[in-house]
């Protein structure tokens, strides 16, 4: 298992989404974060399970929320480059590669 880390842009994605969900309903922002952690754990256990969507980038879909986690496998860890809503333009995360 390789630990994951979020690039600064991905951290911003997560903050923005969790704040938005929290404004919709109390504790929903925390539930988003919990689901993200579950997704990151699954990625760390078997990153090759997720499809490539760009030469070095893989995508894991979150189950409860319409978000995708875009990541690259590095030698010692998993780098999360984006956590984005499924309706956002793919150019947004591709610009980060």
mmCIF file as gemmi writes it, N, C-alpha and C atoms, coordinates in Angstrom:
data_model
loop_
_atom_site.group_PDB
_atom_site.id
_atom_site.type_symbol
_atom_site.label_atom_id
_atom_site.label_alt_id
_atom_site.label_comp_id
_atom_site.label_asym_id
_atom_site.label_entity_id
_atom_site.label_seq_id
_atom_site.pdbx_PDB_ins_code
_atom_site.Cartn_x
_atom_site.Cartn_y
_atom_site.Cartn_z
_atom_site.occupancy
_atom_site.B_iso_or_equiv
_atom_site.pdbx_formal_charge
_atom_site.auth_seq_id
_atom_site.auth_asym_id
_atom_site.pdbx_PDB_model_num
ATOM 1 N N . UNK Axp A 1 ? 0.85 -1.186 0 1 0 ? 1 A 1
ATOM 2 C CA . UNK Axp A 1 ? 0 0 0 1 0 ? 1 A 1
ATOM 3 C C . UNK Axp A 1 ? 0.892 1.244 0 1 0 ? 1 A 1
ATOM 4 N N . UNK Axp A 2 ? 0.559 2.174 -0.887 1 0 ? 2 A 1
ATOM 5 C CA . UNK Axp A 2 ? 1.292 3.436 -0.962 1 0 ? 2 A 1
ATOM 6 C C . UNK Axp A 2 ? 0.394 4.553 -0.445 1 0 ? 2 A 1
ATOM 7 N N . UNK Axp A 3 ? 0.904 5.388 0.425 1 0 ? 3 A 1
ATOM 8 C CA . UNK Axp A 3 ? 0.065 6.501 0.922 1 0 ? 3 A 1
ATOM 9 C C . UNK Axp A 3 ? -0.211 7.508 -0.184 1 0 ? 3 A 1
ATOM 10 N N . UNK Axp A 4 ? -1.301 8.22 -0.029 1 0 ? 4 A 1
ATOM 11 C CA . UNK Axp A 4 ? -1.642 9.241 -1.02 1 0 ? 4 A 1
ATOM 12 C C . UNK Axp A 4 ? -1.464 10.623 -0.413 1 0 ? 4 A 1
ATOM 13 N N . UNK Axp A 5 ? -1.261 11.583 -1.284 1 0 ? 5 A 1
ATOM 14 C CA . UNK Axp A 5 ? -1.227 12.975 -0.856 1 0 ? 5 A 1
ATOM 15 C C . UNK Axp A 5 ? -1.929 13.809 -1.916 1 0 ? 5 A 1
ATOM 16 N N . UNK Axp A 6 ? -2.489 14.912 -1.485 1 0 ? 6 A 1
ATOM 17 C CA . UNK Axp A 6 ? -3.221 15.792 -2.392 1 0 ? 6 A 1
ATOM 18 C C . UNK Axp A 6 ? -2.337 16.962 -2.782 1 0 ? 6 A 1
ATOM 19 N N . UNK Axp A 7 ? -2.267 17.217 -4.065 1 0 ? 7 A 1
ATOM 20 C CA . UNK Axp A 7 ? -1.588 18.422 -4.529 1 0 ? 7 A 1
ATOM 21 C C . UNK Axp A 7 ? -2.398 19.629 -4.064 1 0 ? 7 A 1
ATOM 22 N N . UNK Axp A 8 ? -1.784 20.8 -3.966 1 0 ? 8 A 1
ATOM 23 C CA . UNK Axp A 8 ? -2.517 21.974 -3.474 1 0 ? 8 A 1
ATOM 24 C C . UNK Axp A 8 ? -3.824 22.252 -4.215 1 0 ? 8 A 1
ATOM 25 N N . UNK Axp A 9 ? -3.834 22.043 -5.521 1 0 ? 9 A 1
ATOM 26 C CA . UNK Axp A 9 ? -5.062 22.278 -6.289 1 0 ? 9 A 1
ATOM 27 C C . UNK Axp A 9 ? -6.161 21.299 -5.879 1 0 ? 9 A 1
ATOM 28 N N . UNK Axp A 10 ? -5.78 20.052 -5.615 1 0 ? 10 A 1
ATOM 29 C CA . UNK Axp A 10 ? -6.754 19.049 -5.175 1 0 ? 10 A 1
ATOM 30 C C . UNK Axp A 10 ? -7.261 19.365 -3.777 1 0 ? 10 A 1
ATOM 31 N N . UNK Axp A 11 ? -6.389 19.867 -2.92 1 0 ? 11 A 1
ATOM 32 C CA . UNK Axp A 11 ? -6.83 20.29 -1.584 1 0 ? 11 A 1
ATOM 33 C C . UNK Axp A 11 ? -7.892 21.378 -1.706 1 0 ? 11 A 1
ATOM 34 N N . UNK Axp A 12 ? -7.688 22.298 -2.635 1 0 ? 12 A 1
ATOM 35 C CA . UNK Axp A 12 ? -8.672 23.361 -2.858 1 0 ? 12 A 1
ATOM 36 C C . UNK Axp A 12 ? -9.991 22.773 -3.356 1 0 ? 12 A 1
ATOM 37 N N . UNK Axp A 13 ? -9.918 21.804 -4.263 1 0 ? 13 A 1
ATOM 38 C CA . UNK Axp A 13 ? -11.128 21.132 -4.757 1 0 ? 13 A 1
ATOM 39 C C . UNK Axp A 13 ? -11.928 20.551 -3.592 1 0 ? 13 A 1
ATOM 40 N N . UNK Axp A 14 ? -11.231 19.872 -2.696 1 0 ? 14 A 1
ATOM 41 C CA . UNK Axp A 14 ? -11.878 19.211 -1.56 1 0 ? 14 A 1
ATOM 42 C C . UNK Axp A 14 ? -12.495 20.241 -0.629 1 0 ? 14 A 1
ATOM 43 N N . UNK Axp A 15 ? -11.763 21.283 -0.335 1 0 ? 15 A 1
ATOM 44 C CA . UNK Axp A 15 ? -12.277 22.335 0.554 1 0 ? 15 A 1
ATOM 45 C C . UNK Axp A 15 ? -13.532 22.975 -0.032 1 0 ? 15 A 1
ATOM 46 N N . UNK Axp A 16 ? -13.462 23.308 -1.296 1 0 ? 16 A 1
ATOM 47 C CA . UNK Axp A 16 ? -14.59 23.939 -1.976 1 0 ? 16 A 1
ATOM 48 C C . UNK Axp A 16 ? -15.83 23.032 -1.947 1 0 ? 16 A 1
ATOM 49 N N . UNK Axp A 17 ? -15.648 21.765 -2.257 1 0 ? 17 A 1
ATOM 50 C CA . UNK Axp A 17 ? -16.776 20.828 -2.285 1 0 ? 17 A 1
ATOM 51 C C . UNK Axp A 17 ? -17.351 20.598 -0.892 1 0 ? 17 A 1
ATOM 52 N N . UNK Axp A 18 ? -16.495 20.406 0.099 1 0 ? 18 A 1
ATOM 53 C CA . UNK Axp A 18 ? -17.005 20.13 1.447 1 0 ? 18 A 1
ATOM 54 C C . UNK Axp A 18 ? -17.746 21.331 2.02 1 0 ? 18 A 1
ATOM 55 N N . UNK Axp A 19 ? -17.268 22.528 1.75 1 0 ? 19 A 1
ATOM 56 C CA . UNK Axp A 19 ? -17.97 23.736 2.206 1 0 ? 19 A 1
ATOM 57 C C . UNK Axp A 19 ? -19.32 23.854 1.506 1 0 ? 19 A 1
ATOM 58 N N . UNK Axp A 20 ? -19.348 23.586 0.205 1 0 ? 20 A 1
ATOM 59 C CA . UNK Axp A 20 ? -20.61 23.663 -0.531 1 0 ? 20 A 1
ATOM 60 C C . UNK Axp A 20 ? -21.622 22.669 0.03 1 0 ? 20 A 1
ATOM 61 N N . UNK Axp A 21 ? -21.192 21.426 0.254 1 0 ? 21 A 1
ATOM 62 C CA . UNK Axp A 21 ? -22.109 20.42 0.796 1 0 ? 21 A 1
ATOM 63 C C . UNK Axp A 21 ? -22.564 20.771 2.203 1 0 ? 21 A 1
ATOM 64 N N . UNK Axp A 22 ? -21.683 21.321 3 1 0 ? 22 A 1
ATOM 65 C CA . UNK Axp A 22 ? -22.06 21.688 4.367 1 0 ? 22 A 1
ATOM 66 C C . UNK Axp A 22 ? -23.119 22.789 4.355 1 0 ? 22 A 1
ATOM 67 N N . UNK Axp A 23 ? -23.056 23.666 3.377 1 0 ? 23 A 1
ATOM 68 C CA . UNK Axp A 23 ? -24.079 24.721 3.259 1 0 ? 23 A 1
ATOM 69 C C . UNK Axp A 23 ? -25.434 24.146 2.853 1 0 ? 23 A 1
ATOM 70 N N . UNK Axp A 24 ? -25.417 22.981 2.19 1 0 ? 24 A 1
ATOM 71 C CA . UNK Axp A 24 ? -26.666 22.361 1.761 1 0 ? 24 A 1
ATOM 72 C C . UNK Axp A 24 ? -27.379 21.677 2.923 1 0 ? 24 A 1
ATOM 73 N N . UNK Axp A 25 ? -26.61 21.021 3.779 1 0 ? 25 A 1
ATOM 74 C CA . UNK Axp A 25 ? -27.193 20.314 4.928 1 0 ? 25 A 1
ATOM 75 C C . UNK Axp A 25 ? -26.106 20.078 5.973 1 0 ? 25 A 1
ATOM 76 N N . UNK Axp A 26 ? -26.483 20.241 7.217 1 0 ? 26 A 1
ATOM 77 C CA . UNK Axp A 26 ? -25.539 20.036 8.309 1 0 ? 26 A 1
ATOM 78 C C . UNK Axp A 26 ? -24.967 18.617 8.253 1 0 ? 26 A 1
ATOM 79 N N . UNK Axp A 27 ? -23.678 18.515 8.401 1 0 ? 27 A 1
ATOM 80 C CA . UNK Axp A 27 ? -22.899 17.269 8.381 1 0 ? 27 A 1
ATOM 81 C C . UNK Axp A 27 ? -22.689 16.674 6.992 1 0 ? 27 A 1
ATOM 82 N N . UNK Axp A 28 ? -23.306 17.232 5.97 1 0 ? 28 A 1
ATOM 83 C CA . UNK Axp A 28 ? -23.106 16.692 4.624 1 0 ? 28 A 1
ATOM 84 C C . UNK Axp A 28 ? -21.671 16.918 4.141 1 0 ? 28 A 1
ATOM 85 N N . UNK Axp A 29 ? -21.079 18.027 4.526 1 0 ? 29 A 1
ATOM 86 C CA . UNK Axp A 29 ? -19.68 18.284 4.178 1 0 ? 29 A 1
ATOM 87 C C . UNK Axp A 29 ? -18.762 17.234 4.788 1 0 ? 29 A 1
ATOM 88 N N . UNK Axp A 30 ? -19.026 16.859 6.037 1 0 ? 30 A 1
ATOM 89 C CA . UNK Axp A 30 ? -18.229 15.818 6.69 1 0 ? 30 A 1
ATOM 90 C C . UNK Axp A 30 ? -18.454 14.467 6.025 1 0 ? 30 A 1
ATOM 91 N N . UNK Axp A 31 ? -19.666 14.206 5.606 1 0 ? 31 A 1
ATOM 92 C CA . UNK Axp A 31 ? -19.954 12.952 4.911 1 0 ? 31 A 1
ATOM 93 C C . UNK Axp A 31 ? -19.204 12.888 3.577 1 0 ? 31 A 1
ATOM 94 N N . UNK Axp A 32 ? -19.092 14.028 2.909 1 0 ? 32 A 1
ATOM 95 C CA . UNK Axp A 32 ? -18.304 14.091 1.674 1 0 ? 32 A 1
ATOM 96 C C . UNK Axp A 32 ? -16.84 13.732 1.981 1 0 ? 32 A 1
ATOM 97 N N . UNK Axp A 33 ? -16.292 14.315 3.036 1 0 ? 33 A 1
ATOM 98 C CA . UNK Axp A 33 ? -14.903 14.035 3.406 1 0 ? 33 A 1
ATOM 99 C C . UNK Axp A 33 ? -14.709 12.567 3.787 1 0 ? 33 A 1
ATOM 100 N N . UNK Axp A 34 ? -15.678 11.998 4.494 1 0 ? 34 A 1
ATOM 101 C CA . UNK Axp A 34 ? -15.593 10.582 4.862 1 0 ? 34 A 1
ATOM 102 C C . UNK Axp A 34 ? -15.586 9.694 3.62 1 0 ? 34 A 1
ATOM 103 N N . UNK Axp A 35 ? -16.444 10.016 2.663 1 0 ? 35 A 1
ATOM 104 C CA . UNK Axp A 35 ? -16.492 9.242 1.415 1 0 ? 35 A 1
ATOM 105 C C . UNK Axp A 35 ? -15.19 9.394 0.631 1 0 ? 35 A 1
ATOM 106 N N . UNK Axp A 36 ? -14.624 10.585 0.647 1 0 ? 36 A 1
ATOM 107 C CA . UNK Axp A 36 ? -13.341 10.803 -0.015 1 0 ? 36 A 1
ATOM 108 C C . UNK Axp A 36 ? -12.26 9.931 0.622 1 0 ? 36 A 1
ATOM 109 N N . UNK Axp A 37 ? -12.231 9.873 1.941 1 0 ? 37 A 1
ATOM 110 C CA . UNK Axp A 37 ? -11.229 9.036 2.626 1 0 ? 37 A 1
ATOM 111 C C . UNK Axp A 37 ? -11.409 7.563 2.275 1 0 ? 37 A 1
ATOM 112 N N . UNK Axp A 38 ? -12.646 7.117 2.181 1 0 ? 38 A 1
ATOM 113 C CA . UNK Axp A 38 ? -12.91 5.736 1.774 1 0 ? 38 A 1
ATOM 114 C C . UNK Axp A 38 ? -12.377 5.483 0.368 1 0 ? 38 A 1
ATOM 115 N N . UNK Axp A 39 ? -12.593 6.434 -0.524 1 0 ? 39 A 1
ATOM 116 C CA . UNK Axp A 39 ? -12.109 6.314 -1.902 1 0 ? 39 A 1
ATOM 117 C C . UNK Axp A 39 ? -10.584 6.305 -1.936 1 0 ? 39 A 1
ATOM 118 N N . UNK Axp A 40 ? -9.954 7.174 -1.164 1 0 ? 40 A 1
ATOM 119 C CA . UNK Axp A 40 ? -8.488 7.207 -1.117 1 0 ? 40 A 1
ATOM 120 C C . UNK Axp A 40 ? -7.921 5.902 -0.566 1 0 ? 40 A 1
ATOM 121 N N . UNK Axp A 41 ? -8.572 5.332 0.443 1 0 ? 41 A 1
ATOM 122 C CA . UNK Axp A 41 ? -8.126 4.04 0.973 1 0 ? 41 A 1
ATOM 123 C C . UNK Axp A 41 ? -8.179 2.967 -0.106 1 0 ? 41 A 1
ATOM 124 N N . UNK Axp A 42 ? -9.263 2.952 -0.887 1 0 ? 42 A 1
ATOM 125 C CA . UNK Axp A 42 ? -9.399 1.965 -1.958 1 0 ? 42 A 1
ATOM 126 C C . UNK Axp A 42 ? -8.323 2.165 -3.027 1 0 ? 42 A 1
ATOM 127 N N . UNK Axp A 43 ? -8.04 3.411 -3.352 1 0 ? 43 A 1
ATOM 128 C CA . UNK Axp A 43 ? -6.983 3.707 -4.329 1 0 ? 43 A 1
ATOM 129 C C . UNK Axp A 43 ? -5.644 3.198 -3.819 1 0 ? 43 A 1
ATOM 130 N N . UNK Axp A 44 ? -5.353 3.464 -2.565 1 0 ? 44 A 1
ATOM 131 C CA . UNK Axp A 44 ? -4.068 3.05 -1.994 1 0 ? 44 A 1
ATOM 132 C C . UNK Axp A 44 ? -3.902 1.532 -1.991 1 0 ? 44 A 1
ATOM 133 N N . UNK Axp A 45 ? -5.006 0.807 -1.777 1 0 ? 45 A 1
ATOM 134 C CA . UNK Axp A 45 ? -4.945 -0.649 -1.73 1 0 ? 45 A 1
ATOM 135 C C . UNK Axp A 45 ? -4.68 -1.266 -3.108 1 0 ? 45 A 1
ATOM 136 N N . UNK Axp A 46 ? -5.242 -0.663 -4.164 1 0 ? 46 A 1
ATOM 137 C CA . UNK Axp A 46 ? -5.089 -1.236 -5.496 1 0 ? 46 A 1
ATOM 138 C C . UNK Axp A 46 ? -5.277 -0.158 -6.566 1 0 ? 46 A 1
ATOM 139 N N . UNK Axp A 47 ? -4.289 0.693 -6.771 1 0 ? 47 A 1
ATOM 140 C CA . UNK Axp A 47 ? -4.445 1.781 -7.738 1 0 ? 47 A 1
ATOM 141 C C . UNK Axp A 47 ? -4.651 1.308 -9.176 1 0 ? 47 A 1
ATOM 142 N N . UNK Axp A 48 ? -4.114 0.154 -9.526 1 0 ? 48 A 1
ATOM 143 C CA . UNK Axp A 48 ? -4.238 -0.345 -10.899 1 0 ? 48 A 1
ATOM 144 C C . UNK Axp A 48 ? -5.662 -0.766 -11.239 1 0 ? 48 A 1
ATOM 145 N N . UNK Axp A 49 ? -6.504 -0.868 -10.256 1 0 ? 49 A 1
ATOM 146 C CA . UNK Axp A 49 ? -7.908 -1.254 -10.465 1 0 ? 49 A 1
ATOM 147 C C . UNK Axp A 49 ? -8.691 -0.175 -11.216 1 0 ? 49 A 1
ATOM 148 N N . UNK Axp A 50 ? -8.21 1.037 -11.172 1 0 ? 50 A 1
ATOM 149 C CA . UNK Axp A 50 ? -8.946 2.169 -11.745 1 0 ? 50 A 1
ATOM 150 C C . UNK Axp A 50 ? -8.461 2.462 -13.161 1 0 ? 50 A 1
ATOM 151 N N . UNK Axp A 51 ? -9.375 2.853 -14.034 1 0 ? 51 A 1
ATOM 152 C CA . UNK Axp A 51 ? -9.014 3.046 -15.445 1 0 ? 51 A 1
ATOM 153 C C . UNK Axp A 51 ? -8.135 4.276 -15.67 1 0 ? 51 A 1
ATOM 154 N N . UNK Axp A 52 ? -7.295 4.142 -16.663 1 0 ? 52 A 1
ATOM 155 C CA . UNK Axp A 52 ? -6.501 5.294 -17.114 1 0 ? 52 A 1
ATOM 156 C C . UNK Axp A 52 ? -7.408 6.195 -17.947 1 0 ? 52 A 1
ATOM 157 N N . UNK Axp A 53 ? -7.311 7.486 -17.702 1 0 ? 53 A 1
ATOM 158 C CA . UNK Axp A 53 ? -8.093 8.448 -18.478 1 0 ? 53 A 1
ATOM 159 C C . UNK Axp A 53 ? -7.177 9.419 -19.22 1 0 ? 53 A 1
ATOM 160 N N . UNK Axp A 54 ? -5.893 9.236 -19.023 1 0 ? 54 A 1
ATOM 161 C CA . UNK Axp A 54 ? -4.837 10.033 -19.634 1 0 ? 54 A 1
ATOM 162 C C . UNK Axp A 54 ? -3.598 9.156 -19.501 1 0 ? 54 A 1
ATOM 163 N N . UNK Axp A 55 ? -2.548 9.362 -20.267 1 0 ? 55 A 1
ATOM 164 C CA . UNK Axp A 55 ? -1.422 8.422 -20.213 1 0 ? 55 A 1
ATOM 165 C C . UNK Axp A 55 ? -0.953 8.01 -18.811 1 0 ? 55 A 1
ATOM 166 N N . UNK Axp A 56 ? -0.835 8.932 -17.882 1 0 ? 56 A 1
ATOM 167 C CA . UNK Axp A 56 ? -0.369 8.574 -16.541 1 0 ? 56 A 1
ATOM 168 C C . UNK Axp A 56 ? -1.42 8.798 -15.463 1 0 ? 56 A 1
ATOM 169 N N . UNK Axp A 57 ? -2.616 9.183 -15.837 1 0 ? 57 A 1
ATOM 170 C CA . UNK Axp A 57 ? -3.644 9.553 -14.863 1 0 ? 57 A 1
ATOM 171 C C . UNK Axp A 57 ? -4.744 8.491 -14.818 1 0 ? 57 A 1
ATOM 172 N N . UNK Axp A 58 ? -5.109 8.129 -13.594 1 0 ? 58 A 1
ATOM 173 C CA . UNK Axp A 58 ? -6.22 7.206 -13.375 1 0 ? 58 A 1
ATOM 174 C C . UNK Axp A 58 ? -7.355 7.959 -12.68 1 0 ? 58 A 1
ATOM 175 N N . UNK Axp A 59 ? -8.568 7.385 -12.77 1 0 ? 59 A 1
ATOM 176 C CA . UNK Axp A 59 ? -9.742 8.038 -12.181 1 0 ? 59 A 1
ATOM 177 C C . UNK Axp A 59 ? -10.513 7.035 -11.33 1 0 ? 59 A 1
ATOM 178 N N . UNK Axp A 60 ? -10.823 7.455 -10.111 1 0 ? 60 A 1
ATOM 179 C CA . UNK Axp A 60 ? -11.681 6.671 -9.221 1 0 ? 60 A 1
ATOM 180 C C . UNK Axp A 60 ? -12.94 7.491 -8.955 1 0 ? 60 A 1
ATOM 181 N N . UNK Axp A 61 ? -14.084 6.869 -9.14 1 0 ? 61 A 1
ATOM 182 C CA . UNK Axp A 61 ? -15.352 7.555 -8.889 1 0 ? 61 A 1
ATOM 183 C C . UNK Axp A 61 ? -15.755 7.358 -7.43 1 0 ? 61 A 1
ATOM 184 N N . UNK Axp A 62 ? -16.217 8.415 -6.814 1 0 ? 62 A 1
ATOM 185 C CA . UNK Axp A 62 ? -16.758 8.309 -5.465 1 0 ? 62 A 1
ATOM 186 C C . UNK Axp A 62 ? -18.158 7.72 -5.575 1 0 ? 62 A 1
ATOM 187 N N . UNK Axp A 63 ? -18.585 6.983 -4.561 1 0 ? 63 A 1
ATOM 188 C CA . UNK Axp A 63 ? -19.873 6.283 -4.651 1 0 ? 63 A 1
ATOM 189 C C . UNK Axp A 63 ? -21.075 7.167 -4.341 1 0 ? 63 A 1
ATOM 190 N N . UNK Axp A 64 ? -21.031 7.881 -3.27 1 0 ? 64 A 1
ATOM 191 C CA . UNK Axp A 64 ? -22.221 8.619 -2.844 1 0 ? 64 A 1
ATOM 192 C C . UNK Axp A 64 ? -22.332 10.001 -3.486 1 0 ? 64 A 1
ATOM 193 N N . UNK Axp A 65 ? -21.227 10.553 -3.874 1 0 ? 65 A 1
ATOM 194 C CA . UNK Axp A 65 ? -21.185 11.906 -4.421 1 0 ? 65 A 1
ATOM 195 C C . UNK Axp A 65 ? -20.702 11.848 -5.869 1 0 ? 65 A 1
ATOM 196 N N . UNK Axp A 66 ? -21.178 12.764 -6.715 1 0 ? 66 A 1
ATOM 197 C CA . UNK Axp A 66 ? -20.817 12.719 -8.141 1 0 ? 66 A 1
ATOM 198 C C . UNK Axp A 66 ? -19.437 13.335 -8.421 1 0 ? 66 A 1
ATOM 199 N N . UNK Axp A 67 ? -18.45 12.835 -7.73 1 0 ? 67 A 1
ATOM 200 C CA . UNK Axp A 67 ? -17.082 13.346 -7.853 1 0 ? 67 A 1
ATOM 201 C C . UNK Axp A 67 ? -16.155 12.235 -8.288 1 0 ? 67 A 1
ATOM 202 N N . UNK Axp A 68 ? -15.063 12.641 -8.94 1 0 ? 68 A 1
ATOM 203 C CA . UNK Axp A 68 ? -14.021 11.712 -9.352 1 0 ? 68 A 1
ATOM 204 C C . UNK Axp A 68 ? -12.697 12.177 -8.75 1 0 ? 68 A 1
ATOM 205 N N . UNK Axp A 69 ? -11.883 11.207 -8.387 1 0 ? 69 A 1
ATOM 206 C CA . UNK Axp A 69 ? -10.54 11.468 -7.871 1 0 ? 69 A 1
ATOM 207 C C . UNK Axp A 69 ? -9.564 11.093 -8.982 1 0 ? 69 A 1
ATOM 208 N N . UNK Axp A 70 ? -8.809 12.072 -9.443 1 0 ? 70 A 1
ATOM 209 C CA . UNK Axp A 70 ? -7.815 11.864 -10.494 1 0 ? 70 A 1
ATOM 210 C C . UNK Axp A 70 ? -6.448 11.781 -9.837 1 0 ? 70 A 1
ATOM 211 N N . UNK Axp A 71 ? -5.698 10.729 -10.164 1 0 ? 71 A 1
ATOM 212 C CA . UNK Axp A 71 ? -4.427 10.522 -9.473 1 0 ? 71 A 1
ATOM 213 C C . UNK Axp A 71 ? -3.384 9.914 -10.397 1 0 ? 71 A 1
ATOM 214 N N . UNK Axp A 72 ? -2.133 10.07 -10.007 1 0 ? 72 A 1
ATOM 215 C CA . UNK Axp A 72 ? -1.008 9.44 -10.69 1 0 ? 72 A 1
ATOM 216 C C . UNK Axp A 72 ? -0.237 8.616 -9.667 1 0 ? 72 A 1
ATOM 217 N N . UNK Axp A 73 ? 0.273 7.509 -10.133 1 0 ? 73 A 1
ATOM 218 C CA . UNK Axp A 73 ? 1.082 6.654 -9.276 1 0 ? 73 A 1
ATOM 219 C C . UNK Axp A 73 ? 2.531 7.106 -9.366 1 0 ? 73 A 1
ATOM 220 N N . UNK Axp A 74 ? 3.077 7.426 -8.232 1 0 ? 74 A 1
ATOM 221 C CA . UNK Axp A 74 ? 4.5 7.739 -8.159 1 0 ? 74 A 1
ATOM 222 C C . UNK Axp A 74 ? 5.194 6.536 -7.527 1 0 ? 74 A 1
ATOM 223 N N . UNK Axp A 75 ? 6.476 6.557 -7.505 1 0 ? 75 A 1
ATOM 224 C CA . UNK Axp A 75 ? 7.23 5.405 -6.991 1 0 ? 75 A 1
ATOM 225 C C . UNK Axp A 75 ? 6.829 5.038 -5.564 1 0 ? 75 A 1
ATOM 226 N N . UNK Axp A 76 ? 6.744 6.014 -4.688 1 0 ? 76 A 1
ATOM 227 C CA . UNK Axp A 76 ? 6.506 5.743 -3.275 1 0 ? 76 A 1
ATOM 228 C C . UNK Axp A 76 ? 5.112 6.132 -2.778 1 0 ? 76 A 1
ATOM 229 N N . UNK Axp A 77 ? 4.351 6.842 -3.626 1 0 ? 77 A 1
ATOM 230 C CA . UNK Axp A 77 ? 3.05 7.32 -3.148 1 0 ? 77 A 1
ATOM 231 C C . UNK Axp A 77 ? 2.119 7.599 -4.316 1 0 ? 77 A 1
ATOM 232 N N . UNK Axp A 78 ? 0.885 7.919 -3.957 1 0 ? 78 A 1
ATOM 233 C CA . UNK Axp A 78 ? -0.153 8.265 -4.929 1 0 ? 78 A 1
ATOM 234 C C . UNK Axp A 78 ? -0.36 9.774 -4.854 1 0 ? 78 A 1
ATOM 235 N N . UNK Axp A 79 ? -0.25 10.454 -5.976 1 0 ? 79 A 1
ATOM 236 C CA . UNK Axp A 79 ? -0.462 11.903 -6.016 1 0 ? 79 A 1
ATOM 237 C C . UNK Axp A 79 ? -1.853 12.194 -6.572 1 0 ? 79 A 1
ATOM 238 N N . UNK Axp A 80 ? -2.694 12.795 -5.751 1 0 ? 80 A 1
ATOM 239 C CA . UNK Axp A 80 ? -4.04 13.173 -6.184 1 0 ? 80 A 1
ATOM 240 C C . UNK Axp A 80 ? -3.932 14.555 -6.822 1 0 ? 80 A 1
ATOM 241 N N . UNK Axp A 81 ? -4.272 14.627 -8.113 1 0 ? 81 A 1
ATOM 242 C CA . UNK Axp A 81 ? -4.138 15.898 -8.818 1 0 ? 81 A 1
ATOM 243 C C . UNK Axp A 81 ? -5.438 16.689 -8.848 1 0 ? 81 A 1
ATOM 244 N N . UNK Axp A 82 ? -6.58 15.987 -8.676 1 0 ? 82 A 1
ATOM 245 C CA . UNK Axp A 82 ? -7.861 16.683 -8.706 1 0 ? 82 A 1
ATOM 246 C C . UNK Axp A 82 ? -8.947 15.832 -8.056 1 0 ? 82 A 1
ATOM 247 N N . UNK Axp A 83 ? -9.904 16.524 -7.446 1 0 ? 83 A 1
ATOM 248 C CA . UNK Axp A 83 ? -11.126 15.908 -6.933 1 0 ? 83 A 1
ATOM 249 C C . UNK Axp A 83 ? -12.242 16.778 -7.495 1 0 ? 83 A 1
ATOM 250 N N . UNK Axp A 84 ? -12.85 16.307 -8.579 1 0 ? 84 A 1
ATOM 251 C CA . UNK Axp A 84 ? -13.763 17.18 -9.323 1 0 ? 84 A 1
ATOM 252 C C . UNK Axp A 84 ? -15.131 16.566 -9.547 1 0 ? 84 A 1
ATOM 253 N N . UNK Axp A 85 ? -16.103 17.444 -9.585 1 0 ? 85 A 1
ATOM 254 C CA . UNK Axp A 85 ? -17.479 17.056 -9.902 1 0 ? 85 A 1
ATOM 255 C C . UNK Axp A 85 ? -17.498 16.475 -11.317 1 0 ? 85 A 1
ATOM 256 N N . UNK Axp A 86 ? -18.321 15.474 -11.522 1 0 ? 86 A 1
ATOM 257 C CA . UNK Axp A 86 ? -18.391 14.799 -12.806 1 0 ? 86 A 1
ATOM 258 C C . UNK Axp A 86 ? -18.817 15.67 -13.967 1 0 ? 86 A 1
ATOM 259 N N . UNK Axp A 87 ? -19.46 16.779 -13.694 1 0 ? 87 A 1
ATOM 260 C CA . UNK Axp A 87 ? -19.92 17.661 -14.782 1 0 ? 87 A 1
ATOM 261 C C . UNK Axp A 87 ? -18.92 18.76 -15.143 1 0 ? 87 A 1
ATOM 262 N N . UNK Axp A 88 ? -17.806 18.81 -14.427 1 0 ? 88 A 1
ATOM 263 C CA . UNK Axp A 88 ? -16.81 19.827 -14.774 1 0 ? 88 A 1
ATOM 264 C C . UNK Axp A 88 ? -16.094 19.433 -16.051 1 0 ? 88 A 1
ATOM 265 N N . UNK Axp A 89 ? -15.584 20.405 -16.72 1 0 ? 89 A 1
ATOM 266 C CA . UNK Axp A 89 ? -14.886 20.203 -17.98 1 0 ? 89 A 1
ATOM 267 C C . UNK Axp A 89 ? -13.58 19.432 -17.733 1 0 ? 89 A 1
ATOM 268 N N . UNK Axp A 90 ? -13.33 18.358 -18.485 1 0 ? 90 A 1
ATOM 269 C CA . UNK Axp A 90 ? -12.092 17.589 -18.299 1 0 ? 90 A 1
ATOM 270 C C . UNK Axp A 90 ? -10.824 18.422 -18.493 1 0 ? 90 A 1
ATOM 271 N N . UNK Axp A 91 ? -10.933 19.508 -19.221 1 0 ? 91 A 1
ATOM 272 C CA . UNK Axp A 91 ? -9.756 20.36 -19.393 1 0 ? 91 A 1
ATOM 273 C C . UNK Axp A 91 ? -9.269 20.903 -18.05 1 0 ? 91 A 1
ATOM 274 N N . UNK Axp A 92 ? -10.173 21.011 -17.073 1 0 ? 92 A 1
ATOM 275 C CA . UNK Axp A 92 ? -9.797 21.553 -15.774 1 0 ? 92 A 1
ATOM 276 C C . UNK Axp A 92 ? -8.734 20.678 -15.099 1 0 ? 92 A 1
ATOM 277 N N . UNK Axp A 93 ? -8.932 19.367 -15.079 1 0 ? 93 A 1
ATOM 278 C CA . UNK Axp A 93 ? -7.916 18.521 -14.452 1 0 ? 93 A 1
ATOM 279 C C . UNK Axp A 93 ? -6.752 18.242 -15.384 1 0 ? 93 A 1
ATOM 280 N N . UNK Axp A 94 ? -6.987 18.186 -16.682 1 0 ? 94 A 1
ATOM 281 C CA . UNK Axp A 94 ? -5.89 17.925 -17.627 1 0 ? 94 A 1
ATOM 282 C C . UNK Axp A 94 ? -4.847 19.035 -17.599 1 0 ? 94 A 1
ATOM 283 N N . UNK Axp A 95 ? -5.278 20.237 -17.282 1 0 ? 95 A 1
ATOM 284 C CA . UNK Axp A 95 ? -4.339 21.359 -17.194 1 0 ? 95 A 1
ATOM 285 C C . UNK Axp A 95 ? -3.357 21.17 -16.042 1 0 ? 95 A 1
ATOM 286 N N . UNK Axp A 96 ? -3.689 20.304 -15.116 1 0 ? 96 A 1
ATOM 287 C CA . UNK Axp A 96 ? -2.827 20.073 -13.946 1 0 ? 96 A 1
ATOM 288 C C . UNK Axp A 96 ? -1.769 18.993 -14.173 1 0 ? 96 A 1
ATOM 289 N N . UNK Axp A 97 ? -1.887 18.28 -15.277 1 0 ? 97 A 1
ATOM 290 C CA . UNK Axp A 97 ? -0.951 17.173 -15.54 1 0 ? 97 A 1
ATOM 291 C C . UNK Axp A 97 ? 0.351 17.715 -16.083 1 0 ? 97 A 1
